[in-house]
Amino acid sequence: MTASTYKPWGKLDIARRVGADIPEGWYVNLGIGLPTLVADHIPEDREVVFHSENGILGMGPVPAPGEVDTWLVNAGKENVTLVPGAALFHHADSFAMIRGGHLDLCVLGAYEVAQNGDLANWTTSLNDRVPAVGGAMDLSAGVRNVWIMTTHTTKDGQPKLVERCGYPLTAGKAVTRVYSDLAVLDVTAKGFVVIDMVEGLTRDELQKLTAAPLHYA
């Protein structure tokens, strides 16, 4: 039997899919790294308001060359722009929005996601760098929906979607959806439910790359 051939989604492919799935009018926080790409892939006819935990509501895309305002940065210290009507405010007010449940969505990266929605994304304890959780614990605990953008496996092929997280948790039962480079999965009471997957990839192949049982919509 010939194995199927498939091509994983690239970073921009995942960002476009996430952007297309964010509903009109949602207030959204984007984590550092891969999630920041989502801001440039919102459909033109849709209004989504981006929040940054260092005190921005109405964050715009990356500035064009020569138009950088060095005073305007997001929580990852990257230069950003502001959309008309944007607001700047104190760091404490920003976290009050997060902890008060006023954001509809945050998009984060992950080291591991468990089938019950547990999230581990702040340290693996595998290197000498001092771990820093940043705002991830507040976001994953206080925001209404938590979506993850990640590769389906590590660089050495170990699954990131697991029955139970082996790394220190960021938050328990927080994740509602995962966008990997192989599939889109909802986190439900019965575990991971696949709602889309890369063309050419079989269910058996996806299961072999996942350390938790998969269900299908």
Salt bridges, closest charged atoms under 4 A:
ASP13 OD1 - ARG16 NH2 2.90
ASP21 OD2 - ARG17 NE 3.07
ASP21 OD2 - ARG177 NH1 3.55
ASP104 OD1 - ARG144 NH1 2.87
ASP138 OD1 - ARG99 NE 2.55
ASP186 OD1 - ARG177 NE 2.69
ASP196 OD2 - ARG17 NH1 2.54
